[in-house]
Amino acid sequence: MSSAIKIAEEFYNDEYSDSVLYAELAKYEKNKEIKEEFLRLSRMEAKHAKFWHDFLVRRGVKPKKPRIKKLTFFTVKLLRKLFGPAMVVSMLEMGENSAIQKYFKFFGEFSDEITEEEFEGLRGIIIDELEHEKFFSESKKLFHVENIRDFVLGMNDGLVEILGAVTGLSAVYPNSPRLVGISGLIVGVAGALSMGIGALISVRSQRQVSEAIRERTKILFKVSPEKAKEELYEKLVEGGLPEEIAREVSEKLLEKEEAIIKLLVPEEEENEFRAALYTGIAYLFGVAFPVTPYFFASTSLRALPISVTLAGLALAIVATSISLISGISIRKKVIEMVTTGLGAAFLSYIFGHIMESLFNVSAL
């Protein structure tokens, strides 16, 4: 079996499954506009599946009945119930990005094995996938999906940092699990406040910088339109536009002040208070996994393996959820997140042992 046939079978299964998935999501979606869009995407994916079905039949291959990814469906529905449409939209956008890359790669590698008609069909599929991505990008603004990033980063930081802290403290206070747990909790609360404040300041500062640049640009338009036109021209050239076209565009846009300002200085739409809240709460949520066992175990060394296991499972679940929906290899993503987290914990334990040996802290 050629590589093209094998990949085409995978595309057929993926498109068929995505068609069913979008139809299922439409059933649960209350937002009328999003519901209709999911149904439209379902029909489009069904059309893509038919393209690959016919592609295989023309080469003498009878496609097997597509396997519905039940685990993926379950994960998507669970995330939809727990976190609302924001999480689902964010994850599905990752999947669309992955699909675009796969099709473009196929487009380049097997162009000599497809007919002119198939070439046009494949080109149409890539354009459709780009439209999908645009839909999800616009939906992200509606559902404030940028805060999903804040939640994921906050939870990951809480897990890794506090796991490292309690692991290191376990080596120093092997017979005082509650002391380790309380210390981890204190550090966790301080970390959550720090992360939340950091997110607030970061988003607010970015908005303030953008507003300052926007005001400067407005003043520049009033005082020296020619200078404003020159800055726009330089931006267009930096973006890869040919000089003659950039010059013509900048001349024609000179009277469109607001349009140029938006082009030069995009508005920052993220809410700093929402970003701070998501980041801080997610950090505390991550803290709970490694800290909790120390309040119930008789010794720190008994709590340690439970703490590491809970943190590892939490990291694995997050990695698996991302992988199932985005099309990333589950094995690679889980290994990446778990090994980095547990690797940091191991190094912290070694450092704790070194500190205990140097200062004999546990005997104090």
C-alpha positions in Angstrom: 0.0 0.0 0.0 1.4 3.4 -1.0 2.0 6.2 1.5 -0.6 8.3 -0.3 -3.3 5.6 0.0 -2.5 5.1 3.7 -2.7 8.9 4.4 -5.9 9.2 2.4 -7.6 6.5 4.5 -6.6 8.5 7.7 -8.0 11.7 6.2 -11.2 9.9 5.3 -11.6 8.6 8.9 -10.8 12.0 10.4 -13.2 14.0 8.1 -16.0 11.5 8.7 -15.5 11.6 12.5 -15.3 15.4 12.5 -18.5 15.6 10.6 -20.3 13.5 13.2 -18.6 15.5 16.0 -19.7 18.9 14.7 -23.3 17.5 14.3 -23.2 16.3 18.0 -21.9 19.7 19.2 -24.7 21.4 17.4 -27.3 19.4 19.4 -25.9 20.9 22.7 -25.2 24.4 21.5 -27.7 27.1 22.7 -26.1 30.0 20.8 -28.1 30.0 17.5 -25.2 31.4 15.4 -22.7 28.9 16.7 -25.2 26.1 16.4 -25.8 26.9 12.7 -22.1 27.2 12.1 -21.4 23.8 13.6 -24.1 22.3 11.3 -22.5 24.0 8.3 -19.1 22.6 9.4 -20.6 19.2 9.7 -21.9 19.3 6.2 -18.6 20.6 4.9 -16.6 17.8 6.6 -19.0 15.2 5.2 -18.2 16.6 1.7 -14.5 16.3 2.5 -15.0 12.7 3.6 -16.7 11.9 0.3 -13.7 13.4 -1.6 -11.3 11.0 0.2 -13.8 8.1 -0.2 -13.9 8.7 -4.0 -10.1 9.3 -4.1 -9.6 5.8 -2.6 -12.2 4.1 -4.8 -10.6 5.4 -8.0 -7.4 3.7 -6.9 -9.1 0.3 -6.4 -9.3 0.6 -2.6 -12.6 -0.1 -0.8 -12.6 2.2 2.2 -13.4 0.6 5.5 -16.3 1.9 7.6 -14.9 4.9 9.6 -14.3 4.3 13.2 -16.0 6.9 15.4 -13.6 8.3 18.0 -15.8 7.6 21.0 -13.1 8.7 23.5 -12.7 12.0 21.6 -16.5 12.5 21.6 -16.7 11.8 25.3 -13.8 14.3 26.0 -15.3 17.0 23.9 -18.8 16.7 25.5 -17.3 16.5 29.0 -15.2 19.7 28.4 -18.3 21.4 27.0 -20.3 20.6 30.2 -17.5 21.5 32.6 -16.0 24.6 30.9 -18.6 25.7 28.4 -18.1 26.4 24.7 -14.9 28.4 25.2 -12.7 25.3 25.9 -14.2 23.4 23.0 -13.7 26.2 20.5 -10.1 26.6 21.6 -9.3 22.9 21.3 -11.1 22.6 17.9 -9.1 25.5 16.6 -5.9 23.5 17.4 -7.4 20.6 15.4 -8.1 22.8 12.4 -4.6 24.1 12.4 -3.3 20.6 12.5 -5.6 19.6 9.6 -4.4 22.5 7.5 -0.7 21.5 8.0 -1.4 17.8 7.1 -3.3 18.7 3.9 -0.7 21.2 2.8 2.0 18.6 3.4 0.1 16.0 1.4 -0.5 18.7 -1.3 3.3 19.1 -1.7 4.4 15.5 -1.4 2.0 13.7 -3.6 1.2 16.4 -6.3 2.5 14.0 -9.0 0.1 11.2 -7.9 -3.2 13.2 -8.2 -5.2 14.2 -11.2 -6.0 17.8 -12.1 -9.5 17.4 -10.8 -8.3 16.0 -7.5 -5.8 18.8 -7.3 -8.6 21.3 -7.5 -10.6 19.4 -5.0 -7.8 19.2 -2.5 -7.1 22.9 -2.9 -10.8 23.5 -2.1 -10.5 21.4 1.0 -7.5 23.5 2.2 -9.5 26.7 1.6 -12.4 25.3 3.6 -10.1 24.4 6.5 -8.8 27.9 6.5 -12.4 29.2 6.7 -12.9 26.8 9.7 -9.9 28.4 11.4 -11.3 31.9 10.8 -14.6 30.8 12.4 -12.9 29.5 15.5 -10.7 32.6 15.7 -13.8 34.8 15.6 -15.6 32.5 18.2 -12.7 32.9 20.5 -13.5 36.6 20.9 -17.1 35.8 21.7 -16.2 33.3 24.4 -13.1 35.0 25.8 -11.0 31.9 24.9 -7.8 33.8 25.6 -8.5 33.0 29.2 -8.2 29.3 28.5 -4.5 30.0 28.0 -4.4 31.7 31.3 -6.1 28.7 33.0 -3.8 26.2 31.4 -0.6 28.1 32.2 -1.8 28.9 35.7 -2.7 25.3 36.5 0.6 24.0 35.0 2.6 26.5 37.0 0.8 25.6 40.2 1.3 21.9 39.7 4.9 22.0 38.7 6.1 24.7 41.2 4.3 23.4 44.3 5.1 19.8 43.4 8.8 20.8 43.3 8.4 22.7 46.6 6.7 19.9 48.6 9.0 17.3 47.1 12.1 19.3 48.2 10.6 19.9 51.7 9.8 16.2 52.0 13.6 15.5 52.0 14.1 18.1 54.7 11.1 17.2 56.9 10.5 13.5 56.4 8.5 13.2 59.6 6.5 16.4 59.4 4.0 15.9 56.6 1.6 18.6 57.8 4.4 21.1 58.0 5.3 20.3 54.4 1.6 20.5 53.4 1.1 23.9 55.2 4.3 25.2 53.7 3.3 24.1 50.2 -0.2 25.7 50.7 1.3 29.0 51.9 3.7 29.1 49.0 0.8 28.1 46.7 -1.5 31.0 47.9 1.4 33.4 47.5 2.2 32.0 44.1 -1.5 32.3 43.0 -1.6 36.0 44.1 1.7 36.6 42.4 0.5 35.0 39.2 -2.8 36.8 39.3 -1.2 40.2 39.9 1.4 39.4 37.2 -1.3 38.6 34.7 -3.3 41.8 35.6 -0.2 44.0 35.3 0.9 42.4 32.1 -2.4 42.7 30.3 -3.0 46.2 31.6 0.5 47.3 30.6 0.1 46.0 27.1 -3.2 47.9 26.8 -1.6 51.1 28.1 1.3 50.8 25.7 -1.1 50.2 22.8 -3.3 53.2 23.8 -0.2 55.4 24.0 0.9 54.3 20.6 -2.6 54.8 19.2 -2.7 58.4 20.7 0.7 59.1 19.2 -0.5 57.9 15.8 -3.6 60.1 16.0 -1.5 63.2 16.9 0.8 62.3 14.0 -2.1 62.3 11.6 -3.2 65.7 12.7 0.3 67.3 12.7 2.0 65.5 9.8 -0.1 63.3 7.5 2.9 62.8 5.3 4.9 61.3 8.2 2.0 59.0 9.1 1.8 57.9 5.4 5.6 57.1 5.5 5.2 55.0 8.7 2.4 53.0 7.1 4.5 52.5 4.0 7.4 51.2 6.1 5.1 48.8 8.0 3.6 47.4 4.7 7.1 46.9 3.3 8.3 45.1 6.5 5.2 42.8 6.1 6.5 41.7 2.7 4.5 43.9 0.4 6.3 45.1 -2.8 7.5 48.7 -2.5 5.4 50.0 -5.4 2.2 48.4 -4.1 3.0 49.5 -0.5 3.4 53.1 -1.7 0.1 53.0 -3.6 -1.8 51.5 -0.7 -0.4 54.0 1.8 -1.4 56.8 -0.5 -5.0 55.5 -0.9 -5.4 54.9 2.9 -4.1 58.3 4.0 -7.7 59.6 4.5 -8.8 56.5 6.4 -7.3 57.5 9.7 -9.1 55.0 11.9 -8.4 52.1 9.5 -4.7 52.9 9.5 -4.6 53.2 13.3 -6.2 49.8 13.7 -3.8 48.3 11.1 -0.7 49.8 12.9 -1.9 49.3 16.5 -4.4 46.4 17.0 -6.7 46.9 20.0 -6.1 44.8 23.1 -9.3 43.0 23.9 -8.3 40.8 26.8 -9.8 41.9 30.2 -7.0 42.1 32.8 -9.2 41.3 35.7 -10.6 38.2 34.1 -7.1 37.1 33.1 -5.9 37.6 36.7 -8.9 35.7 38.1 -8.5 32.7 35.7 -4.7 32.6 36.3 -4.9 32.8 40.1 -7.8 30.2 40.5 -6.1 27.8 38.0 -2.8 28.1 40.0 -4.6 27.2 43.2 -6.4 24.3 41.4 -3.0 23.0 40.4 -1.7 23.4 43.9 -4.3 21.1 45.4 -3.0 18.0 43.7 0.5 17.8 45.1 -0.4 19.4 48.5 -3.5 17.4 49.7 -1.8 14.1 50.5 0.5 15.7 53.1 -2.5 16.5 55.3 -3.5 12.9 55.6 -0.3 10.8 55.5 1.7 9.8 58.7 5.0 10.8 57.2 6.2 13.0 54.3 7.8 10.1 52.6 4.5 8.3 52.5 2.7 11.4 51.2 5.4 12.0 48.5 4.6 9.1 46.1 0.9 9.9 46.3 1.6 13.6 45.7 3.8 12.8 42.7 1.2 10.3 41.3 -1.7 12.8 41.6 0.3 15.6 40.0 1.4 13.2 37.2 -2.2 12.1 36.6 -3.4 15.7 36.5 -0.7 16.6 33.9 -1.5 13.5 31.9 -5.2 14.2 31.8 -4.6 17.8 30.6 -2.1 16.5 28.0 -4.5 13.8 26.8 -7.5 16.1 26.5 -5.4 18.5 24.4 -4.1 15.7 22.3 -7.4 14.0 21.6 -9.0 17.1 20.3 -6.1 18.8 18.6 -4.8 15.8 16.7 -1.4 15.9 18.5 0.2 12.5 19.5 -1.1 11.6 22.9 2.0 9.7 23.8 4.3 12.6 22.9 2.2 15.3 24.7 1.8 13.2 27.8 5.5 12.4 27.9 6.4 16.1 27.4 4.2 17.4 30.2 4.7 14.6 32.7 8.5 14.3 32.3 9.1 18.0 32.6 6.9 18.3 35.7 8.2 15.2 37.5 11.7 16.0 36.4 11.5 19.3 38.2 10.2 17.6 41.3 13.1 15.1 41.2 15.6 17.9 41.0 13.9 19.6 43.9 14.0 16.5 46.0 17.8 16.2 45.3 18.2 19.9 46.3 16.2 19.3 49.5 18.5 16.4 50.4 21.6 18.6 49.8 20.2 21.4 52.0 19.3 18.9 54.8 22.8 17.4 54.7 24.5 20.8 54.7 22.4 22.4 57.5 20.8 19.5 59.2 17.6 21.4 59.1 15.3 18.5 60.1 17.1 18.2 63.4 16.4 21.8 64.4 
